[in-house]
Amino acid sequence: MTNPREKFNPDKKPLEELSILVSEDGIQKKIPALSSHFAGDRPMVSFFVPPAMNENGSFPIGAKGEWFHKMEIFTANLQWLLALPHHRFWSQIVYGKKTWDSIISFLQEAYPFFAIHNLPDDSEIKQRYNEISHLVFCVICRATTQIESEDAWIGKAKFSDLLYNNTIISLPILFDICVVFGNHNKDEVNHIISNIFSLQPLYKDDLDNSVQHLKNVLSSIEERFSMSVVKIDVTLNSNKKMSISELYDITFYVLDIAATLFSFIDAYPEGAMILHLHRFEVSLAQFYEKVFPTVIKFMQELFGEKTAPYESLLFTVNQARIYFIKLFYLVIESSLNVIIENRTTFPEELLKYNTESFLNVVKESLASKIFIVDYEKMYPLEQDLSILSQVSLDANKAECDSVIELLRANSVCASKTPPEIVDRMHESSPSLEENKSETVITNGVNLSDIEKDSLITEVKDILPHLGEGFIMKCLEHYNFKSSDVINGVLEDSLPPSLQELDHSLPIIPPEPGTSGKPDVIAHRVNVFDNDEFDVMSRDYVDTSRIHKGKRKEAKDALEILDDKSFREELRTKFSELGIVETLDDVYEDEYDDTYDDIIDPIEQEGEDERKFVTPRVLQQLERYTKGNQQEEESGGDEEPEPVSGNSRDRKFIPFVENPEDVRRRREAKYHRGGFNQQRNVVGQAKGQGQDADVLKNRHKKNVHKSSQGNHNRKRGAQFKRSQGFIPS
């Protein structure tokens, strides 16, 4: 109970610095405001769910009364807790026995928003439950409020320490708050979550560490459902009731995981980036691809179609699928928003890393075809990729376009998949079909196209020479009756409009925008789009620039020498420039005309008239010619006057000597020993004496032996090694 002698907080100090003067047994003393002294011993009870009704719509005897009795105590405790002063409230939360445990018991046992329909259909129970839910939410709001008033507040450091170290708020508690109260109190829950994460950054570390645990949980469920249908039948025969109960539990557990994570990320969008850094989207897509088709098969084997248990469990499965898709959207959309909002502030390397991370997640998720088909029906992924291609760097645009092509190819392949699994995956209960935005349950197979293809195949099996386009025209004329088309072709009774057509006509795809179907050609993305050879965007293509086969670009030496085509190219240029006839018209840049005006014109004229001087090589021939002319003029009676003092000058010396004379002279010199010919160094036998030539040759060989033969090998080897001729 509140002590009337307790003093208020006139100095407006924070709770951790506040002391209150109290009187005990006539003695006054100061006690810290946050202490066990102000924690009461009020007994606390835990919350438990209301009793379930029997098949006749009534409760078991005494069950409803017992629940109401305990819930009255629980309600009174909540009202008492909310009425406490600020310091007593926090002292009770921190030091009170089982006070906060009773609050957590409601979060653990309460109906989440996706299972609120399981609350018994009783007005009194619903009223009491809603009252308790409101009081618990008020307690949580007060426990997560740092400042209640000017004189009732806690310091930021102390407040974050109280919440985290005393486990008043933990990550699982935040999950439960979101999934229990987030649907009807979205703004308040968003404020609570953002306030807690801003006050205590350690919660972000806890979330980062818990992502791997979540992935392990999904993997364990995948392993549980990885068994084949045959193994399931064996399990069912051994213990059928246990298998049904286990199936219900696991299915609801999957729904709880998906809805809880979706509610949390919806209330705290910054957590989506933490999941994205762990590539949590890929785990969601793989889980969706592996588990849900197996669950549908299990349900088919267990209950059969169109039964009450099957419809009830299918409703839970469809809810889980919806929240898986929504969670995937929140996580991957947050990464895209980060790229778009920070494209001008982020460094180029960081922007490129975020873009590649987004594209890698999308590419890995494309392997889960069933998931992508369902996701595309709620959130068009191609639109996000187009936006990313517009805002990304040039280096990432080509990769964006390739991912768009993969997405379109995946959509085309999905439309051709057999309908067994797809039909089961896209069945839904009537409640889900009412809200189109809350379901992805539609058939992905276009039966009309399949029927047309089968009819064309029937006609083509009998008449293989006909084109598929011509057969389609005939089927349209005969109301898609293949037998009438075959009879008309065999009996040559086709109408004139069909007879005039080419019988080998292929199927011509419709023009872009003329049909409701997605046109792959109109939305294609290729590096060669709209170039000069793109027949999809232009009607005329220059065929002269198209070369079929391997083009011979290089020419050999003979072809290059024989090619005189340059003459034709230079012929017009010569006619335009003209031919240079005189050297006077050529201007010489190196000519120095500085002193041309100073030179005497008479002297310049004398230089121009200077006599020609015969070269020395030709002077001998000139002297020889003059000597012969003098002999002819004298008639041989008088000796001609010698041109020079040497009589050898009269001999004719040609400009180029006769090669035969040169060879004859060199051969004679060789015989005389003028060249380095082989000399005799052996001589006579020992004891017979040696000639002087032999001794002379031996001396010469000994003196000059270093310049020839096999001597000086070391120096020669070093020279070759320095030149790279031999390896070192």
Rosetta blueprint (number, residue, H / E / L):
1 M L
2 T L
3 N L
4 P L
5 R L
6 E L
7 K L
8 F L
9 N L
10 P L
11 D L
12 K L
13 K L
14 P L
15 L H
16 E H
17 E H
18 L L
19 S E
20 I E
21 L E
22 V E
23 S E
24 E E
25 D L
26 G L
27 I E
28 Q E
29 K E
30 K E
31 I E
32 P E
33 A L
34 L L
35 S L
36 S H
37 H H
38 F H
39 A L
40 G L
41 D L
42 R L
43 P L
44 M L
45 V L
46 S L
47 F L
48 F L
49 V L
50 P L
51 P L
52 A L
53 M L
54 N L
55 E L
56 N L
57 G L
58 S L
59 F L
60 P L
61 I L
62 G L
63 A H
64 K H
65 G H
66 E H
67 W H
68 F H
69 H H
70 K H
71 M H
72 E H
73 I H
74 F H
75 T H
76 A H
77 N H
78 L H
79 Q H
80 W H
81 L H
82 L H
83 A H
84 L L
85 P L
86 H H
87 H H
88 R H
89 F H
90 W H
91 S H
92 Q H
93 I H
94 V H
95 Y H
96 G L
97 K L
98 K L
99 T H
100 W H
101 D H
102 S H
103 I H
104 I H
105 S H
106 F H
107 L H
108 Q H
109 E H
110 A L
111 Y L
112 P L
113 F H
114 F H
115 A H
116 I H
117 H H
118 N H
119 L L
120 P L
121 D L
122 D L
123 S H
124 E H
125 I H
126 K H
127 Q H
128 R H
129 Y H
130 N H
131 E H
132 I H
133 S H
134 H H
135 L H
136 V H
137 F H
138 C H
139 V H
140 I H
141 C H
142 R H
143 A H
144 T L
145 T L
146 Q L
147 I E
148 E E
149 S E
150 E L
151 D L
152 A E
153 W E
154 I L
155 G L
156 K H
157 A H
158 K H
159 F H
160 S H
161 D H
162 L H
163 L H
164 Y H
165 N H
166 N L
167 T L
168 I L
169 I L
170 S L
171 L H
172 P H
173 I H
174 L H
175 F H
176 D H
177 I H
178 C H
179 V H
180 V H
181 F H
182 G L
183 N L
184 H L
185 N L
186 K H
187 D H
188 E H
189 V H
190 N H
191 H H
192 I H
193 I H
194 S H
195 N H
196 I H
197 F H
198 S H
199 L H
200 Q L
201 P L
202 L H
203 Y H
204 K H
205 D H
206 D H
207 L H
208 D H
209 N H
210 S H
211 V H
212 Q H
213 H H
214 L H
215 K H
216 N H
217 V H
218 L H
219 S H
220 S H
221 I H
222 E H
223 E H
224 R H
225 F L
226 S L
227 M L
228 S L
229 V H
230 V H
231 K H
232 I H
233 D H
234 V H
235 T H
236 L H
237 N H
238 S H
239 N L
240 K H
241 K H
242 M H
243 S H
244 I H
245 S H
246 E H
247 L H
248 Y H
249 D H
250 I H
251 T H
252 F H
253 Y H
254 V H
255 L H
256 D H
257 I H
258 A H
259 A H
260 T H
261 L H
262 F H
263 S H
264 F H
265 I H
266 D H
267 A H
268 Y L
269 P L
270 E H
271 G H
272 A H
273 M H
274 I H
275 L H
276 H H
277 L H
278 H L
279 R L
280 F H
281 E H
282 V H
283 S H
284 L H
285 A H
286 Q H
287 F H
288 Y H
289 E H
290 K H
291 V H
292 F H
293 P H
294 T H
295 V H
296 I H
297 K H
298 F H
299 M H
300 Q H
301 E H
302 L H
303 F H
304 G L
305 E L
306 K L
307 T L
308 A H
309 P H
310 Y H
311 E H
312 S H
313 L H
314 L H
315 F H
316 T H
317 V H
318 N H
319 Q H
320 A H
321 R H
322 I H
323 Y H
324 F H
325 I H
326 K H
327 L H
328 F H
329 Y H
330 L H
331 V H
332 I H
333 E H
334 S H
335 S H
336 L H
337 N H
338 V H
339 I H
340 I H
341 E H
342 N L
343 R L
344 T L
345 T L
346 F L
347 P L
348 E H
349 E H
350 L H
351 L H
352 K H
353 Y H
354 N H
355 T H
356 E H
357 S H
358 F H
359 L H
360 N H
361 V H
362 V H
363 K H
364 E H
365 S H
366 L L
367 A L
368 S L
369 K H
370 I H
371 F H
372 I H
373 V H
374 D H
375 Y H
376 E H
377 K H
378 M H
379 Y L
380 P L
381 L H
382 E H
383 Q H
384 D H
385 L H
386 S H
387 I H
388 L H
389 S H
390 Q H
391 V H
392 S L
393 L L
394 D H
395 A H
396 N H
397 K H
398 A H
399 E H
400 C H
401 D H
402 S H
403 V H
404 I H
405 E H
406 L H
407 L H
408 R H
409 A H
410 N H
411 S H
412 V H
413 C H
414 A H
415 S H
416 K L
417 T L
418 P L
419 P H
420 E H
421 I H
422 V H
423 D H
424 R H
425 M H
426 H L
427 E L
428 S L
429 S L
430 P H
431 S H
432 L H
433 E H
434 E H
435 N L
436 K H
437 S H
438 E H
439 T L
440 V L
441 I L
442 T L
443 N L
444 G L
445 V L
446 N L
447 L H
448 S H
449 D H
450 I H
451 E H
452 K H
453 D H
454 S H
455 L H
456 I H
457 T H
458 E H
459 V H
460 K H
461 D H
462 I H
463 L L
464 P L
465 H L
466 L L
467 G L
468 E H
469 G H
470 F H
471 I H
472 M H
473 K H
474 C H
475 L H
476 E H
477 H H
478 Y L
479 N L
480 F L
481 K L
482 S H
483 S H
484 D H
485 V H
486 I H
487 N H
488 G H
489 V H
490 L H
491 E L
492 D L
493 S L
494 L L
495 P L
496 P H
497 S H
498 L H
499 Q H
500 E L
501 L L
502 D L
503 H L
504 S L
505 L L
506 P L
507 I L
508 I L
509 P L
510 P L
511 E L
512 P L
513 G L
514 T L
515 S L
516 G L
517 K L
518 P L
519 D L
520 V L
521 I L
522 A L
523 H L
524 R L
525 V L
526 N L
527 V L
528 F L
529 D L
530 N L
531 D L
532 E L
533 F L
534 D L
535 V L
536 M L
537 S L
538 R L
539 D L
540 Y L
541 V L
542 D L
543 T H
544 S H
545 R H
546 I L
547 H L
548 K L
549 G L
550 K L
551 R L
552 K L
553 E L
554 A L
555 K L
556 D L
557 A H
558 L H
559 E H
560 I H
561 L H
562 D H
563 D L
564 K L
565 S H
566 F H
567 R H
568 E H
569 E H
570 L H
571 R H
572 T H
573 K H
574 F H
575 S H
576 E H
577 L H
578 G L
579 I L
580 V L
581 E L
582 T L
583 L H
584 D H
585 D H
586 V L
587 Y L
588 E L
589 D L
590 E L
591 Y L
592 D L
593 D L
594 T L
595 Y L
596 D L
597 D L
598 I L
599 I L
600 D L
601 P H
602 I H
603 E H
604 Q H
605 E H
606 G H
607 E H
608 D H
609 E L
610 R L
611 K L
612 F L
613 V L
614 T L
615 P L
616 R H
617 V H
618 L H
619 Q H
620 Q H
621 L H
622 E H
623 R H
624 Y H
625 T H
626 K H
627 G H
628 N H
629 Q H
630 Q H
631 E H
632 E H
633 E H
634 S H
635 G L
636 G L
637 D L
638 E L
639 E L
640 P L
641 E L
642 P L
643 V L
644 S L
645 G L
646 N L
647 S H
648 R H
649 D H
650 R H
651 K L
652 F L
653 I L
654 P L
655 F L
656 V L
657 E L
658 N L
659 P H
660 E H
661 D H
662 V H
663 R H
664 R H
665 R H
666 R H
667 E H
668 A H
669 K H
670 Y H
671 H H
672 R L
673 G L
674 G L
675 F L
676 N L
677 Q L
678 Q L
679 R L
680 N L
681 V L
682 V L
683 G L
684 Q L
685 A L
686 K L
687 G L
688 Q L
689 G L
690 Q L
691 D L
692 A H
693 D H
694 V H
695 L H
696 K H
697 N H
698 R H
699 H H
700 K H
701 K H
702 N H
703 V H
704 H L
705 K H
706 S H
707 S H
708 Q L
709 G L
710 N L
711 H L
712 N L
713 R H
714 K H
715 R H
716 G H
717 A H
718 Q H
719 F H
720 K H
721 R H
722 S H
723 Q H
724 G L
725 F L
726 I L
727 P L
728 S L
